């Protein structure tokens, strides 16, 4: 899952113009510089485009930190492979 974290962190940095050092597994989205609801939706679109995974909007919006988002994506991948 470290590879997935790196990919998600890169997407967050690109979408929200967040400094690289701020994106850690325990980082809360509401504490990130430049983070707004628009960035949240842009990140969702980037995840779906770049990673080829379709996330439930309610589940996605309920995630509060980067580690939770990585876990949500991993769970979706696991569920899709069954």
C-alpha positions as CSV (number, residue, x, y, z in Angstrom):
1,X,0.0,0.0,0.0
2,X,3.0,2.4,0.2
3,X,2.9,2.7,-3.6
4,X,-0.8,3.6,-3.5
5,X,-0.2,6.2,-0.8
6,X,2.5,7.8,-3.0
7,X,0.1,7.9,-6.0
8,X,-2.7,9.4,-3.9
9,X,-0.3,12.0,-2.3
10,X,0.9,13.0,-5.7
11,X,-2.7,13.5,-6.9
12,X,-3.5,15.6,-3.8
13,X,-0.4,17.8,-4.4
14,X,-1.3,18.3,-8.0
15,X,-5.0,18.9,-7.6
16,X,-4.9,21.2,-4.5
17,X,-1.4,22.7,-4.9
18,X,-0.5,21.4,-1.5
19,X,3.1,21.4,-0.4
20,X,4.6,17.9,-0.6
21,X,5.5,17.8,3.1
22,X,1.9,18.3,4.2
23,X,0.6,15.1,2.6
24,X,1.2,12.4,5.2
25,X,-1.0,9.4,6.0
26,X,-2.3,11.0,9.1
27,X,-2.9,14.4,7.4
28,X,-6.5,15.6,7.7
29,X,-8.0,17.1,4.6
30,X,-9.5,20.0,6.4
31,X,-6.0,21.0,7.7
32,X,-4.3,21.0,4.3
33,X,-3.3,24.3,2.8
34,X,-5.7,25.3,-0.1
35,X,-8.2,22.5,0.6
36,X,-11.8,23.3,-0.3
37,X,-14.8,21.4,-1.4
38,X,-13.8,22.1,-5.0
39,X,-10.4,20.4,-4.5
40,X,-12.2,17.5,-2.9
41,X,-14.3,17.0,-6.1
42,X,-11.3,17.6,-8.3
43,X,-9.4,14.9,-6.4
44,X,-12.3,12.5,-6.7
45,X,-12.3,13.0,-10.5
46,X,-8.5,12.6,-10.7
47,X,-8.6,9.4,-8.6
48,X,-11.3,7.9,-10.9
49,X,-9.4,8.9,-14.0
50,X,-5.9,8.0,-13.0
51,X,-6.6,4.9,-10.9
52,X,-9.6,3.6,-12.7
53,X,-11.6,3.2,-9.6
54,X,-15.2,4.4,-9.0
55,X,-15.7,5.6,-5.4
56,X,-19.1,6.1,-3.7
57,X,-19.5,9.9,-3.2
58,X,-20.9,9.6,0.3
59,X,-18.1,7.2,1.4
60,X,-15.5,9.5,-0.2
61,X,-16.8,12.6,1.4
62,X,-16.9,10.9,4.8
63,X,-13.1,10.2,4.7
64,X,-11.3,12.7,6.9
65,X,-7.6,11.9,6.3
66,X,-5.2,10.7,3.6
67,X,-4.8,7.2,5.2
68,X,-8.5,6.7,5.2
69,X,-8.7,7.6,1.5
70,X,-5.9,5.2,0.6
71,X,-7.8,2.5,2.6
72,X,-11.1,3.3,0.7
73,X,-9.4,3.0,-2.6
74,X,-7.7,-0.3,-1.7
75,X,-11.0,-1.7,-0.4
76,X,-12.7,-0.7,-3.7
77,X,-9.9,-2.4,-5.7
78,X,-10.3,-5.5,-3.5
79,X,-14.0,-5.5,-4.0
80,X,-13.8,-5.0,-7.8
81,X,-11.4,-8.0,-8.1
82,X,-13.8,-10.4,-6.6
